[in-house]
Amino acid sequence: MARRKVNFYEGSYYHIYNRGANRESIFRSNENYLFLLRRLGEALSGKSIAVIAYCLMPIIIISYYGKMERL
């Protein structure tokens, strides 16, 4: 599946979700959850993004507070 291009705008909120191929679960063990949290931390490092809330079901909600950019 191709990634869709999303422009981020300051002060906006975005609902981000993860899904496996054919809508299969991406979390099969506790290590899968930890892997996602580590990668999320790496991806957001140095970015103008704050994680407002997350739920490993898998749903992530963020607020963008910098100038418009693409991730």
Secondary structure by P-SEA (a helix, b strand, c coil): cbbbbbbbbccbbbbbbbbccccccccccaaaaaaaaaaaaaaacccccccccccccbbbbbbbccccccc
